[in-house]
């Protein structure tokens, strides 16, 4: 700062403060899109960063961020390539297994993390403000447990928040007459934000359906192809956390294995044993079946990610991912509020991005990821693409943005609270997609249809899981 007067320095500082204050005011009160952060790497030769992920609004957000990143790096182009959700992992793996440099940044979900992790570089956590990233979102897929090294490795960064929680209608649960009647019959609080166990949900379902207030109870996914592996851990998490003999002091389980496995590895084993073939698992499965009994029979109509928003009109609420909110009929949105799962926790359903081992520009790719998860870009994700942020700062700024509708600010507040305690997750070890999900879902669906007992279904699934893991880990 040689040759610059003190007065000039003070003036510059004051100007910066004023500009910052004005920008904050505009964002808070006039719904102005925040300015993205500046980045540091410079390059003079043309570079294309290629991102591969699944099609949809998440990809649109990444491309939008890439365009802004290119404005700061005129020689850099960010190109997002997309495939349908059902195909993109296999498309990625085909390229990665060939050690091709075609893709720089690899998109994946939490349950496919360990399928692609062998082809990803460990991320440099110092590139990211990890204290600002919601850890439960990052931990489910971004951090994996290496069974050979016996340590956690950061292979990806979560770039949005998605949690499985409780959605409910205020038109029903703010009705004081119904609340009084429910309390007189069951001696429990009617408000979903106060529910401390799953028994209350069953009582609410029975009350509302028997009094002809709603046609169905709280909806929950029971689809055999995938939905069961999302819904059951959400219920089972309550029982797992309260079973020290299963969790061994680790309520979220071992990263990658999570609550569907015990929280420790027995001597002589390379993996933990399943936890759900237990008295806690049987109780959770019986509870799950009772919840399903208050909706259409699975044999006729299976509740799924796609149709729960459709049946929501005839129900008091649903257990769903926050990403499903945009599919609910717009006339019901302003009366839809959110709460954690009964007992005060949630499940994660995170999307992540990692850097390919074969990228020609790994430093620049990692810098783009840091740009993507900055608070400013994360606010843009919500304001322009309805994506809940993974940045704590972005969440808090949006929650206090008075220009947003009150129900959206309630969503943000409830999702933020739930995301900080979202640990009731299914596994995401490599055999999950091909072996664990089909075997578990098939057995549980048979139980829901009355074709087997709870203990038989869970014991059979557990045996199949152990066999699959023994084959994989040797």
PyMOL commands that set and color helices and strands:
alter all, ss='L'
color gray80, all
select helices_A, chain A and resi 6-30+57-72+88-97+110-119+125-127+135-139+170-173+176-186+192-194+198-210+227-241+244-247+258-260+279-292+308-314+322-327+330-333+362-372+375-385+392-399+406-419+432-448+454-473
alter helices_A, ss='H'
color red, helices_A
select strands_A, chain A and resi 47-54+76-83+105-109+143-146+151-154+157-158+163-169+317-321+336-339+347-348+351-355
alter strands_A, ss='S'
color yellow, strands_A
deselect
rebuild
show_as cartoon
